[in-house]
Amino acid sequence: MLFFTQCFGAVLDLIHLRFQHYKAKRVFSAAGQLVCVVNPTHSLKYAPTLCAAAQTSVEQGVLPPCHHHEAVHDPQLVPCTCPLFSCPWEGHLEVVVSHLRQTHRINILQGAEIVFLATDMHLPAPTDWIIMHSCLGHQFLLVLRKQEKYEGHPQFFATMMLIGTPTQADNFTYRLELNRNQRRLKWEATPRSVLECVDSVISDGDCLVLNTSLAQLFSDNGSLAIGIAITTSKVHNAEGEM
Amino acid sequence: MLFFTQCFGAVLDLIHLRFQHYKAKRVFSAAGQLVCVVNPTHSLKYAPTLCAAAQTSVEQGVLPPCHHHEAVHDPQLVPCTCPLFSCPWEGHLEVVVSHLRQTHRINILQGAEIVFLATDMHLPAPTDWIIMHSCLGHQFLLVLRKQEKYEGHPQFFATMMLIGTPTQADNFTYRLELNRNQRRLKWEATPRSVLECVDSVISDGDCLVLNTSLAQLFSDNGSLAIGIAITTSKVHNAEGEM
């Protein structure tokens, strides 16, 4: 009996997933676009003054939850870049991706343009939605975070980071696009390197920022579809195209 | 002597204006784009619960500072749509533009694509930057507002409204674009009708919203250049193009 109940549950989950895919595809219907359903994770390590706290921890000899490159003794080694957990791991930049996949179970998607479908947008802050995106021979980390900068007023912050050096990151442009209810919002920028702290990018507000009402306008039944595209940097030279 | 001082002041102003034009054109360099320098006005009538207050005033027989179409006795007449001042004027929709120009001295610009250069972004909230834009046979009102929704945290809100009915407004799409420092932010939506209240559009957050740090990233020397384009609505049918 338990077996049948579980099977039925799994089938229901599959139908739900299929339905979410369908909804996302209806919005982002271009052929060949990959829709990735991303479930939220309640951020275990987030604190408003994380980066400052990290610095203090380094001084106290405790492993920081948010590493800066400066904090690593061997310049060849980088800390774990997962924005979700405090993790003592450090290793070469080339193996960060496999660490994130294996230890933190962050999905990786291939393709020039993908759709990131974040579910359960109503969950309380702090919450993170994270995937990796493999494109143009590099891997990128997409972070959507729900956070209360002003108490009682949660906002959504979305940014893309290159799993590579700042110099490599300068060669790319990422675009995040929301499109629903006769509204369209596009954010284009150069990705930051994961060697910079994702928390400081978000606290600086140098990313796509959505207040709750806009997030609701762009959401469909509690899920937010974000179209993602990465290109090599042409936008810098074409700033006058507008 | 006073005459010479004044002349010198005027020449300096002209040079400053010319320099601002040049800066805006450097960013939005497409030939034929009109750059309009828009100076701020400290909003005299703004209060957080303006629309609620308006409703109360109607009940008390006092002229509301923010009119809804429902509040007008003669359905042929509309109230003054200037978001800056409480104004007892009402008249036919066709003469709203000339009232705004003559009484409130709001500039009107022609052209399919213009650049709105808002100066003195550092001024404290509440502050408004307003122009009218004449395009595709209609007139639109562009409002940029600096407002503190959360005390101590001013934000910028930009929206475009058609000086016409909601049914007419549905035929258009407006685009606001910021482009600077290797970042680009685009907002596209159907304009609201001026018969709806600009204050409620902004308090709902259904517009382009910028926090102070993003506004600074997009500003050049205290001025924010917003590229504006209006088209007839094709985006609704092309939602799946992404």
Interface residues (C-beta under 8 A of the other chain):
Chain A: R26 V27 F28 S29 A30 Q33 K149 Y150 H153 T173 E177 N179 R180 Q182 R183 R184 L185 K186 W187 E188 A189 T190 D204 G205 D206 V209 N211 T212 S213 L214 L217 G227 V235 H236 E239 G240 E241 M242
Chain B: R26 V27 F28 S29 A30 Q33 K149 Y150 H153 T173 E177 N179 R180 Q182 R183 R184 L185 K186 W187 E188 A189 T190 D204 G205 D206 V209 N211 T212 S213 L214 L217 G227 V235 H236 E239 G240 E241 M242
